[in-house]
């Protein structure tokens, strides 16, 4: 497998800083996290299909509940809400 140099550098820094035991572990953790995000995106997509898109009131409630502004995404198929 080949990776862009900047990604290899990031993985190497993580190992050097003790955030990963080796580059393989770093890549494995990143791939696992990506799999979790894909699953979250599927759940959000299913929720939107069942209940529709979040309303302005929904975003207002979420902002109040989280204690910081939450706004709609430009791409509703992504897994994360935008936080200001």
Backbone as CSV, one residue per row, in Angstrom:
resi,resn,N_x,N_y,N_z,CA_x,CA_y,CA_z,C_x,C_y,C_z
1,UNK,0.855,-1.157,0.000,0.000,0.000,0.000,0.907,1.227,0.000
2,UNK,0.505,2.224,-0.731,1.263,3.477,-0.720,0.362,4.587,-0.204
3,UNK,0.982,5.544,0.472,0.262,6.673,1.066,0.972,7.962,0.702
4,UNK,0.228,9.050,0.639,0.876,10.349,0.429,1.872,10.632,1.558
5,UNK,2.950,11.284,1.202,4.031,11.544,2.153,3.548,12.262,3.410
6,UNK,2.615,13.200,3.267,2.156,13.948,4.445,1.411,13.046,5.435
7,UNK,0.730,12.010,4.916,0.052,11.077,5.821,1.050,10.167,6.531
8,UNK,2.071,9.760,5.814,3.126,8.955,6.439,3.825,9.783,7.508
9,UNK,4.082,11.054,7.216,4.721,11.940,8.199,3.842,12.093,9.441
10,UNK,2.534,12.237,9.246,1.612,12.375,10.386,1.635,11.108,11.234
11,UNK,1.637,9.950,10.583,1.686,8.690,11.322,3.004,8.552,12.063
12,UNK,4.083,8.924,11.434,5.398,8.847,12.080,5.481,9.781,13.281
13,UNK,4.899,10.978,13.157,4.872,11.910,14.291,4.064,11.323,15.447
14,UNK,2.951,10.673,15.126,2.128,10.064,16.169,2.919,9.002,16.924
15,UNK,3.699,8.227,16.207,4.544,7.209,16.854,5.618,7.889,17.703
16,UNK,6.283,8.881,17.155,7.347,9.581,17.880,6.829,10.268,19.137
17,UNK,5.578,10.752,19.081,4.970,11.440,20.232,4.291,10.469,21.192
18,UNK,4.337,9.181,20.889,3.747,8.187,21.775,2.244,8.036,21.654
19,UNK,1.658,8.585,20.595,0.209,8.476,20.406,-0.185,7.195,19.690
20,UNK,0.797,6.469,19.187,0.565,5.177,18.540,1.831,4.345,18.721
21,UNK,1.678,3.036,18.908,2.864,2.203,19.107,3.705,2.036,17.844
22,UNK,3.052,2.090,16.680,3.764,1.991,15.404,2.851,2.509,14.296
23,UNK,3.408,2.655,13.107,2.648,3.216,11.989,1.476,2.297,11.625
24,UNK,1.676,0.995,11.657,0.593,0.066,11.325,-0.587,0.240,12.278
25,UNK,-0.306,0.392,13.562,-1.372,0.587,14.546,-2.098,1.907,14.296
26,UNK,-1.344,2.931,13.928,-1.937,4.234,13.631,-2.900,4.118,12.447
27,UNK,-2.456,3.451,11.388,-3.298,3.279,10.195,-4.520,2.420,10.528
28,UNK,-4.323,1.356,11.293,-5.444,0.489,11.667,-6.490,1.264,12.463
29,UNK,-6.034,2.106,13.407,-6.974,2.906,14.199,-7.725,3.897,13.312
30,UNK,-7.021,4.502,12.363,-7.664,5.450,11.452,-8.715,4.754,10.592
31,UNK,-8.408,3.559,10.104,-9.377,2.823,9.295,-10.582,2.397,10.123
32,UNK,-10.364,1.998,11.357,-11.469,1.622,12.240,-12.363,2.825,12.499
33,UNK,-11.753,3.977,12.731,-12.528,5.191,12.975,-13.345,5.554,11.737
34,UNK,-12.762,5.398,10.568,-13.484,5.681,9.331,-14.694,4.765,9.203
35,UNK,-14.525,3.489,9.572,-15.650,2.557,9.541,-16.760,2.981,10.476
36,UNK,-16.404,3.489,11.658,-17.402,3.976,12.601,-18.122,5.194,12.052
37,UNK,-17.390,6.087,11.401,-18.002,7.281,10.823,-18.952,6.909,9.699
38,UNK,-18.572,5.906,8.886,-19.468,5.452,7.823,-20.759,4.913,8.418
39,UNK,-20.647,4.169,9.519,-21.827,3.641,10.184,-22.689,4.779,10.710
40,UNK,-22.057,5.794,11.305,-22.799,6.951,11.797,-23.496,7.669,10.644
41,UNK,-22.824,7.793,9.520,-23.438,8.442,8.362,-24.672,7.661,7.909
42,UNK,-24.596,6.327,7.956,-25.752,5.502,7.592,-26.916,5.737,8.549
43,UNK,-26.615,5.796,9.848,-27.660,6.020,10.851,-28.321,7.376,10.621
44,UNK,-27.518,8.401,10.405,-28.062,9.742,10.178,-28.908,9.766,8.910
45,UNK,-28.436,9.102,7.877,-29.193,9.040,6.626,-30.541,8.371,6.835
46,UNK,-30.551,7.270,7.602,-31.806,6.582,7.890,-32.745,7.454,8.719
47,UNK,-32.185,8.178,9.684,-33.008,9.068,10.505,-33.632,10.163,9.653
48,UNK,-32.850,10.715,8.737,-33.376,11.764,7.870,-34.439,11.217,6.935
49,UNK,-34.242,9.992,6.451,-35.239,9.385,5.562,-36.552,9.157,6.312
50,UNK,-36.460,8.780,7.571,-37.655,8.493,8.361,-38.338,9.758,8.872
51,UNK,-37.545,10.743,9.277,-38.132,11.913,9.929,-37.958,13.223,9.209
52,UNK,-37.283,13.213,8.079,-37.051,14.442,7.338,-35.811,15.176,7.826
53,UNK,-35.525,16.258,7.165,-34.363,17.078,7.513,-34.617,17.826,8.819
54,UNK,-33.566,18.065,9.603,-33.749,18.845,10.834,-34.261,20.251,10.503
55,UNK,-35.135,20.747,11.359,-35.700,22.086,11.179,-34.818,23.122,11.884
56,UNK,-35.133,24.375,11.644,-34.448,25.458,12.349,-34.614,25.293,13.852
57,UNK,-35.803,24.871,14.266,-36.060,24.647,15.693,-35.190,23.511,16.236
58,UNK,-34.976,22.477,15.433,-34.110,21.369,15.854,-32.687,21.869,16.104
59,UNK,-32.174,22.672,15.184,-30.817,23.199,15.349,-30.731,24.141,16.547
60,UNK,-31.779,24.921,16.757,-31.814,25.818,17.912,-31.769,25.015,19.210
61,UNK,-32.591,23.945,19.275,-32.603,23.081,20.459,-31.221,22.470,20.673
62,UNK,-30.605,21.961,19.611,-29.287,21.329,19.733,-28.245,22.331,20.212
63,UNK,-28.309,23.539,19.704,-27.361,24.577,20.141,-27.507,24.843,21.630
64,UNK,-28.745,24.942,22.100,-28.987,25.196,23.515,-28.544,23.995,24.360
65,UNK,-28.883,22.801,23.918,-28.544,21.595,24.678,-27.030,21.387,24.768
66,UNK,-26.313,21.709,23.686,-24.860,21.506,23.658,-24.082,22.691,24.219
67,UNK,-24.747,23.826,24.312,-24.084,25.005,24.858,-23.196,25.728,23.877
68,UNK,-23.361,25.452,22.593,-22.631,26.177,21.548,-23.424,26.092,20.252
69,UNK,-23.191,27.028,19.343,-23.982,27.056,18.107,-23.782,25.801,17.260
70,UNK,-24.876,25.288,16.717,-24.856,24.186,15.762,-25.630,24.669,14.548
71,UNK,-25.071,24.481,13.388,-25.729,24.952,12.169,-25.789,23.831,11.143
72,UNK,-26.701,23.947,10.183,-26.832,22.906,9.159,-25.554,22.767,8.332
73,UNK,-25.345,21.574,7.821,-24.226,21.320,6.926,-24.588,21.704,5.510
74,UNK,-23.579,22.058,4.728,-23.824,22.305,3.313,-24.138,20.994,2.605
75,UNK,-23.513,19.894,3.064,-23.739,18.572,2.477,-24.444,17.704,3.500
76,UNK,-25.751,17.506,3.379,-26.495,16.765,4.409,-26.137,15.291,4.485
77,UNK,-25.343,14.768,3.545,-24.965,13.359,3.593,-23.709,13.107,4.411
78,UNK,-23.103,14.147,4.949,-21.932,13.937,5.787,-22.367,13.621,7.196
79,UNK,-21.453,13.054,7.988,-21.838,12.507,9.276,-21.779,13.493,10.430
80,UNK,-21.232,14.653,10.248,-21.013,15.537,11.381,-21.728,16.859,11.200
81,UNK,-22.326,17.338,12.257,-22.932,18.668,12.230,-21.839,19.712,12.373
82,UNK,-22.056,20.834,11.780,-21.092,21.918,11.869,-21.255,22.627,13.200
83,UNK,-20.135,22.913,13.826,-20.145,23.598,15.117,-19.367,24.888,14.949
84,UNK,-19.941,25.977,15.415,-19.261,27.276,15.319,-18.340,27.468,16.491
